Structures are given as C-alpha cells and as structure tokens.
Amino acid sequence: MSETLLDYATLRVIWWLLLGVLLIGFAITDGFDLGVGATFRILGRTDAERRAVLESIEPVWEGNQVWLVLGGGAAFAAWPLLYATSFSGLYLAMFLILLALILRPVGFTYRDKLADARWRGAWDWALTIGGALPALLFGVAFGNLFLGLPFHFDALQRPIGPGGFFSLLHPFALLSGVISLSMLVLHGAAYAAMKVGEPMAARASALGRCASTVYVLAFIGAGVWLATIVSGYHIIGNVDHAGPSDPTRKTVEVLAGDWLTNFRTWPWMWAAPGGAILAAVIAHLLLHLRLAGAAFMASTVVQAGTILTAGFALFPFLMPSSTYPNQSLTIWDASSSPKTLFLMLCAALVFIPIILAYTTWVFRVLKGRSTLEGLHGNEGPY
C-alpha cells in the first residue's frame, strides 16, 4: 500500500490523465497562435494586414505557452524516465522545436522596429517558421511513438538510443506531422476568422476549410495505416500496477494492427476519433457559413479528440522501444514514487484552476477584433 491517500496504481493513472489534459490545454491555447503564425503571410497580403493578424495573437501567445512549460515539468517530475529518454533520443528534434519557439518572441519584438520592407519580410519568415515547424514536429514525434523509438537501458537505467534525427522522418511519422500541422492551421484559421477584421477573416475562413479537409483525409489515412501495417505493442502476462519503476521487468509482444486493441476492448474510446472527425467537418461547415466563433469551439474538439485518440491507442505505453520492446516505457514502470506523485497532484489541483481562471480572464479582457482601422495612426515602427 502507498503511504499516501491514493494507491500507487491510481496515482499513475491520474498522472497519465493529467499529462493528457496538459497536452490538450497546450493544443487548444498555444495551438491557435502556432496556426496563425504559420499562415499569417497568407492571411495578410500587405504589411498592414499582417500586422493586424499578428496583433490578434501577440498579447496572448506568451501566456498560452504556460501549458507547454507545465507539460514539460509534469513529464520531468512525474515520469522521469520518459523525460530522460525523450530528451536524449529526440534531442535534435527538441532543439529545433525550442529554436523555432524562441524565434517567435524575437520576431514579435523586432519586426516593427524598422519600416524597411526587407527587414519586416525577414522577420515575417522567422515568425512563419516559428509557427509551422513546431506544429509539424510535434506530430512527427507522436507518429514515432507508434513506430517505436530505438532505445534501451543499461544496468543503471540510463537510456541509450542510437537513433538520429533523420531516422524519425518515417512516412507514417510525416503523415502524423501533416495531421498536427493541419489541425493547428484549422484552429488558427478559425481563431483568425473570429478575431481579425476583413479581408483577412474571409481568407482565414477559406484556409480553415482547406485545412479541415486535409486533416480529415490524413487522420483517416493514419488510422487505416495503424490498423493494417504499423505494428502495435501489448504486454504479455500479469502486470503489477503498483510495482517498482523498472521498465526491464516485463515481456512485450509486437503484432501488426495491435494499436487498435484498446478500441476493440473498450468501444467507448471510438468517441475520440469519431468526435475529432465530426468536429472537423462541422468546423468546415461553420467556416463556410462565417460562424467563426462556433467554428473555433468545434476546432477545440478537434484538438482534444486527436490527442485523446493517440493516448487511448498507446495506453498503457508512454514510449515504445523499437529495438528492445521489453524495455518500452509504460505508465506502470516509468513513474516517480507515490509520495512525489501525490505531492505534485496536490500542487496541480491548486495551480491548474488558477491558470484556467487567468486564461479565461485574459480572453475576456481582450475580446474584440484586430482590424485595419485599429492600426490607423500606428503605421511607423514602435
């Protein structure tokens, strides 16, 4: 028995759920400004139009990134083996994501320092990369979880992974990247259609409809690929849900199509992919009708449904190993101690509601559209 009020197995499941909540929070909040950043050169065709689009996300993007910080902190403290393995095996990919994210604050700060077209054009490209590259690589990373990553542990439980960055660019992983990029572009386009004036809002509606179509086709294609070609993992024998965090104490079998086992065992899980596809179709129709606010709410369901689909399919695996399947990381053998999980849970129950309240308040204060008329008199550098 655990020394805490909750047993070890329950704490592990709760933190798996909380990790999912943090990822969904990141996709819903920071996801739309990544989508806007990736496409603002398309939404805005003149310098003034691009400034108006950027002003719709500039006041909120920094606060939205708190979800990414929380997710990284949760992985570090609740799943130390997951944190260590992912940051060693995916080092270059993580570095590129962080570099792209760093480009955003620099771009926001320096873009309007000079009125020179070449200066602003260069920072426009930096902001585009800062939005598009993370959106793509997040999906590539998730796709590689289904393929398995090349790693194992030595006698001291130190992760050893011989894989390189280009080995991550498997066709299925790239398809997963397309899913991630298209769903965030949809989310960003719905936000822009709601928050930016004309003619940018009309372009955002058209772009969102294209993104929703790409998302549905890619999402269904990835599902068929998982069901027929990609090998899934499952644990053989009894699992000690309250056992020690040692990923070398189990036997894992790898079979084609096995990632859908959870959906066959618990049919209610189909609500996640079904809801994501339905929400994308509804968002498409709402954008066509120019009901941007409702389309944005539908696109939040797309984000949540997509992440839940991946989580349900992988459960209980956190990071499968392609070279040593028996040493794959699961929620049962990669967590911190019961006391650590319990203390972190207490902290999360305090701070997550505060963050939700703060986020709600910010968006309430900043309601309204960013229009070309609002830029009048502010055409020069800041």
C-alpha positions as MATLAB code, in Angstrom:
seq = 'MSETLLDYATLRVIWWLLLGVLLIGFAITDGFDLGVGATFRILGRTDAERRAVLESIEPVWEGNQVWLVLGGGAAFAAWPLLYATSFSGLYLAMFLILLALILRPVGFTYRDKLADARWRGAWDWALTIGGALPALLFGVAFGNLFLGLPFHFDALQRPIGPGGFFSLLHPFALLSGVISLSMLVLHGAAYAAMKVGEPMAARASALGRCASTVYVLAFIGAGVWLATIVSGYHIIGNVDHAGPSDPTRKTVEVLAGDWLTNFRTWPWMWAAPGGAILAAVIAHLLLHLRLAGAAFMASTVVQAGTILTAGFALFPFLMPSSTYPNQSLTIWDASSSPKTLFLMLCAALVFIPIILAYTTWVFRVLKGRSTLEGLHGNEGPY';
ca = [
       0.000    0.000    0.000;
       1.075    3.566   -0.655;
       1.846    5.961    2.184;
      -0.467    8.496    0.527;
      -4.240    8.774    0.460;
      -4.306    7.207   -3.011;
      -2.711    3.916   -4.007;
       0.224    3.860   -6.427;
      -1.712    2.459   -9.390;
      -4.416    5.120   -9.089;
      -1.833    7.893   -8.884;
      -0.150    6.613  -12.029;
      -3.437    6.641  -13.957;
      -4.318   10.102  -12.638;
      -0.994   11.487  -13.824;
      -1.410    9.847  -17.213;
      -4.758   11.658  -17.455;
      -3.232   14.924  -16.255;
      -0.466   14.670  -18.841;
      -3.198   14.345  -21.463;
      -5.039   17.365  -20.017;
      -1.862   19.454  -20.217;
      -1.232   18.406  -23.830;
      -4.838   19.243  -24.746;
      -4.540   22.587  -22.947;
      -1.405   23.352  -24.933;
      -3.008   22.359  -28.254;
      -6.129   24.442  -27.609;
      -4.389   27.596  -26.349;
      -0.923   27.761  -27.866;
      -2.148   25.743  -30.850;
      -4.159   28.555  -32.390;
      -1.311   31.056  -32.216;
       1.021   28.473  -33.793;
      -1.575   28.063  -36.548;
      -1.905   31.810  -37.023;
       1.864   32.255  -37.014;
       2.297   29.543  -39.631;
      -0.192   31.167  -42.010;
      -0.244   34.914  -41.340;
       1.705   35.616  -44.541;
      -1.209   34.010  -46.411;
      -3.905   35.717  -44.359;
      -2.243   39.127  -44.701;
      -1.074   40.267  -48.133;
       0.099   43.737  -47.153;
       2.214   44.876  -44.246;
      -0.797   46.431  -42.515;
      -2.859   43.258  -42.917;
      -0.062   41.137  -41.483;
       0.309   43.481  -38.541;
      -3.406   43.193  -37.843;
      -3.214   39.386  -37.908;
      -0.184   39.333  -35.607;
      -1.852   41.714  -33.162;
      -4.602   39.139  -32.632;
      -2.123   36.728  -31.013;
       0.693   38.959  -29.756;
      -0.966   39.732  -26.383;
      -1.753   36.077  -25.576;
       0.897   33.794  -27.053;
       3.289   34.081  -24.106;
       0.630   33.178  -21.547;
      -0.504   30.267  -23.712;
       2.948   28.694  -23.540;
       2.498   28.056  -19.825;
       0.788   24.807  -20.845;
       3.956   23.658  -22.617;
       6.003   24.534  -19.531;
       3.561   22.632  -17.335;
       3.676   19.618  -19.640;
       7.471   19.555  -19.608;
       7.534   19.978  -15.841;
       4.991   17.207  -15.341;
       6.987   14.845  -17.560;
      10.180   15.675  -15.657;
       8.718   15.145  -12.175;
       6.035   12.503  -12.742;
       7.716   10.449  -15.491;
      11.488   10.963  -15.111;
      12.412    8.009  -17.339;
      10.128    9.348  -20.077;
      11.666   12.803  -19.779;
      15.244   11.493  -19.858;
      14.649    9.098  -22.739;
      12.729   11.520  -24.931;
      15.191   14.387  -24.470;
      18.164   12.159  -25.220;
      16.701   10.214  -28.146;
      14.861   13.207  -29.645;
      17.491   15.809  -28.806;
      17.847   17.415  -32.249;
      14.084   17.450  -32.836;
      13.540   19.050  -29.413;
      16.289   21.578  -30.147;
      14.649   22.566  -33.449;
      11.274   22.970  -31.734;
      12.759   25.162  -28.997;
      14.719   27.196  -31.546;
      11.533   27.790  -33.539;
       9.622   28.766  -30.408;
      12.386   31.212  -29.465;
      12.035   32.860  -32.882;
       8.510   33.986  -32.002;
       9.236   36.433  -29.167;
      12.257   37.759  -31.054;
      10.121   38.218  -34.170;
       7.320   39.973  -32.289;
       9.833   42.306  -30.657;
      11.967   43.214  -33.667;
       9.614   43.016  -36.656;
       8.274   46.554  -36.323;
      11.467   48.196  -35.099;
      12.196   49.279  -38.692;
       9.796   50.135  -41.507;
      12.123   48.609  -44.114;
      10.289   46.007  -46.229;
      13.216   43.598  -46.329;
      13.649   43.799  -42.543;
       9.982   43.047  -41.908;
       9.932   40.366  -44.586;
      12.813   38.514  -42.924;
      11.087   38.585  -39.538;
       7.825   37.509  -41.187;
       9.587   34.370  -42.379;
      11.039   33.837  -38.903;
       7.569   34.050  -37.368;
       6.209   31.674  -40.023;
       8.902   29.114  -39.229;
       8.269   29.657  -35.518;
       4.661   28.617  -36.054;
       4.868   25.932  -38.733;
       7.940   23.968  -37.616;
       6.767   23.141  -34.064;
       3.292   22.283  -35.368;
       4.830   19.795  -37.814;
       7.453   18.311  -35.482;
       5.015   17.732  -32.617;
       3.069   15.453  -34.951;
       6.226   13.736  -36.211;
       7.174   12.994  -32.601;
       3.767   11.454  -31.869;
       3.972    9.398  -35.064;
       7.293    7.953  -33.942;
       5.728    6.816  -30.667;
       3.545    4.448  -32.668;
       6.552    3.230  -34.656;
       8.722    2.843  -31.563;
      11.972    4.663  -30.845;
      15.402    2.960  -30.802;
      16.425    2.961  -27.150;
      17.198    0.667  -24.242;
      18.525    0.971  -20.689;
      21.862   -0.038  -19.225;
      22.371   -1.582  -15.779;
      21.995    1.854  -14.151;
      18.750    2.576  -16.048;
      20.433    5.180  -18.214;
      18.704    5.490  -21.625;
      20.823    4.603  -24.649;
      19.470    5.469  -28.071;
      21.404    5.136  -31.346;
      18.767    6.844  -33.496;
      19.331   10.156  -35.325;
      17.040   12.973  -36.426;
      16.572   11.777  -39.999;
      15.578    8.320  -38.811;
      12.489    9.999  -37.341;
      11.274   11.068  -40.779;
       9.408    7.833  -41.494;
       6.458    8.235  -43.928;
       3.945    7.432  -41.174;
       5.586    9.977  -38.865;
       5.468   12.587  -41.617;
       1.766   11.806  -42.125;
       1.300   12.368  -38.394;
       3.086   15.686  -38.851;
       0.586   16.617  -41.558;
      -2.242   15.786  -39.134;
      -0.732   18.014  -36.460;
       0.022   20.889  -38.827;
      -3.411   20.804  -40.493;
      -5.341   20.620  -37.215;
      -3.409   23.592  -35.792;
      -3.817   25.562  -39.019;
      -7.561   24.851  -38.793;
      -7.546   26.034  -35.182;
      -5.552   29.150  -36.033;
      -7.707   29.945  -39.066;
     -10.894   29.655  -37.011;
      -9.367   31.969  -34.405;
      -8.290   34.478  -37.054;
     -11.727   34.402  -38.674;
     -13.166   35.243  -35.254;
     -10.613   37.840  -34.120;
      -9.371   39.638  -37.245;
     -11.236   42.059  -39.491;
     -11.805   41.877  -43.232;
     -10.452   40.940  -45.705;
      -8.225   38.707  -43.568;
     -11.184   36.985  -41.891;
     -12.562   35.812  -45.248;
      -9.172   34.380  -46.196;
      -8.963   32.662  -42.808;
     -12.351   31.008  -43.358;
     -11.238   29.675  -46.752;
      -7.897   28.474  -45.369;
      -9.616   26.782  -42.425;
     -11.894   24.847  -44.763;
      -8.889   23.593  -46.729;
      -7.078   22.634  -43.528;
     -10.097   20.724  -42.203;
     -10.269   18.688  -45.424;
      -6.559   17.844  -45.257;
      -6.920   16.920  -41.573;
      -9.839   14.521  -42.105;
      -8.134   12.753  -45.017;
      -4.789   12.474  -43.195;
      -6.407   11.382  -39.911;
      -8.423    8.616  -41.579;
      -5.385    7.573  -43.624;
      -3.263    7.289  -40.486;
      -5.969    5.192  -38.831;
      -6.049    2.763  -41.759;
      -2.240    2.617  -41.718;
      -2.240    1.784  -37.996;
      -4.878   -0.884  -38.465;
      -3.138   -2.678  -41.325;
       0.605   -2.016  -41.423;
       2.096   -0.467  -38.280;
       2.947   -2.972  -35.547;
       1.396   -2.365  -32.146;
       2.633   -3.345  -28.691;
       0.994   -5.176  -25.820;
       2.235   -6.597  -22.542;
       2.149  -10.371  -22.072;
       1.191  -11.761  -18.690;
       0.076  -10.083  -15.498;
       1.086   -6.507  -14.806;
       1.888   -5.232  -11.327;
       0.188   -1.817  -11.448;
       1.782   -0.836   -8.147;
       5.190   -2.338   -8.872;
       8.571   -0.593   -8.927;
       9.502    1.757  -11.754;
      11.716   -0.643  -13.658;
      10.952   -0.912  -17.417;
      13.075   -4.065  -17.783;
      10.723   -6.329  -15.783;
       8.102   -7.155  -18.417;
       7.575   -9.002  -21.695;
       6.130   -7.159  -24.685;
       4.745   -8.676  -27.880;
       4.640   -6.766  -31.166;
       1.883   -7.509  -33.711;
       0.593   -5.679  -36.788;
      -2.535   -3.644  -36.107;
      -2.267   -4.094  -32.345;
      -2.564   -0.371  -31.598;
      -6.336   -0.672  -32.062;
      -6.696   -3.313  -29.351;
      -7.862   -0.810  -26.745;
     -10.603    0.425  -29.065;
     -11.825   -3.149  -29.555;
     -11.708   -3.797  -25.796;
     -13.384   -0.518  -24.798;
     -15.646    0.590  -27.700;
     -16.455    3.913  -25.979;
     -12.946    5.054  -26.951;
     -14.126    5.388  -30.545;
     -15.833    8.608  -29.407;
     -12.417   10.316  -29.519;
     -11.538    9.759  -33.212;
     -15.185    9.914  -34.244;
     -15.654   13.196  -32.395;
     -12.479   14.664  -33.893;
     -13.567   13.868  -37.461;
     -17.139   15.075  -36.872;
     -15.890   18.288  -35.251;
     -13.580   18.952  -38.221;
     -16.499   18.541  -40.645;
     -18.682   20.813  -38.508;
     -15.896   23.418  -38.319;
     -15.670   23.293  -42.131;
     -19.415   23.981  -42.468;
     -19.408   26.717  -39.825;
     -16.498   28.493  -41.502;
     -18.416   28.321  -44.783;
     -21.368   29.975  -43.018;
     -18.947   32.534  -41.480;
     -19.867   31.468  -37.932;
     -16.300   31.829  -36.751;
     -16.923   31.651  -33.004;
     -18.761   28.345  -33.288;
     -16.103   27.070  -35.714;
     -13.411   27.876  -33.164;
     -15.252   25.873  -30.490;
     -15.555   22.957  -32.936;
     -11.833   23.142  -33.681;
     -11.070   22.846  -29.943;
     -12.894   19.499  -30.051;
     -10.637   18.502  -32.966;
      -7.557   19.174  -30.830;
      -8.892   17.260  -27.831;
     -10.192   14.341  -29.887;
      -6.920   13.913  -31.768;
      -4.776   13.851  -28.630;
      -7.209   11.534  -26.827;
      -7.164    9.164  -29.810;
      -3.373    8.897  -29.636;
      -3.414    8.462  -25.864;
      -6.111    5.781  -25.919;
      -4.312    3.838  -28.659;
      -0.942    3.916  -26.871;
      -2.225    3.147  -23.347;
      -0.514    1.950  -21.191;
       2.629    2.725  -23.226;
       4.308    6.106  -22.940;
       7.268    5.452  -25.241;
       7.640    2.105  -27.011;
      11.107    0.851  -27.917;
      11.630   -0.448  -31.448;
      14.951   -2.150  -30.634;
      14.145   -3.548  -27.162;
      10.328   -3.810  -26.962;
      10.535   -5.384  -23.482;
      12.113   -2.151  -22.222;
       9.373    0.111  -23.532;
       8.162    2.731  -21.083;
       4.648    2.358  -19.680;
       2.682    4.222  -17.046;
       3.247    1.262  -14.701;
       7.057    1.280  -14.784;
       8.284    4.790  -15.608;
       6.787    6.972  -12.875;
       8.139    8.731   -9.805;
       7.474    7.493   -6.289;
       3.956    7.517   -4.792;
       4.842   10.400   -2.479;
       6.152   12.531   -5.345;
       3.083   11.865   -7.470;
       0.763   12.689   -4.571;
       2.508   15.972   -3.674;
       2.541   17.010   -7.332;
      -1.147   16.156   -7.605;
      -1.911   18.457   -4.680;
       0.031   21.256   -6.392;
      -1.720   20.610   -9.714;
      -5.152   20.807   -8.078;
      -4.223   24.280   -6.839;
      -2.469   25.768   -9.855;
      -4.382   24.357  -12.843;
      -7.667   26.058  -11.804;
      -5.713   29.311  -11.303;
      -4.260   29.040  -14.799;
      -7.699   28.290  -16.275;
      -9.208   31.280  -14.466;
      -6.373   33.560  -15.581;
      -6.650   32.383  -19.205;
     -10.414   32.923  -19.212;
      -9.992   36.410  -17.768;
      -7.369   37.389  -20.350;
      -9.518   36.329  -23.296;
     -12.487   38.136  -21.790;
     -10.499   41.356  -21.441;
      -9.054   41.057  -24.964;
     -12.328   40.331  -26.731;
     -12.879   42.188  -29.989;
     -11.304   42.142  -33.427;
      -7.946   43.325  -34.694;
      -8.811   45.475  -37.711;
      -7.008   47.601  -40.266;
      -8.808   50.659  -38.897;
      -7.318   49.914  -35.474;
      -3.845   50.338  -36.973;
      -4.575   53.903  -38.115;
      -2.009   56.286  -36.782;
       0.352   53.478  -35.841;
       1.988   52.760  -39.173;
       5.543   53.514  -38.181;
       7.954   51.427  -36.100;
       7.225   51.016  -32.393;
];
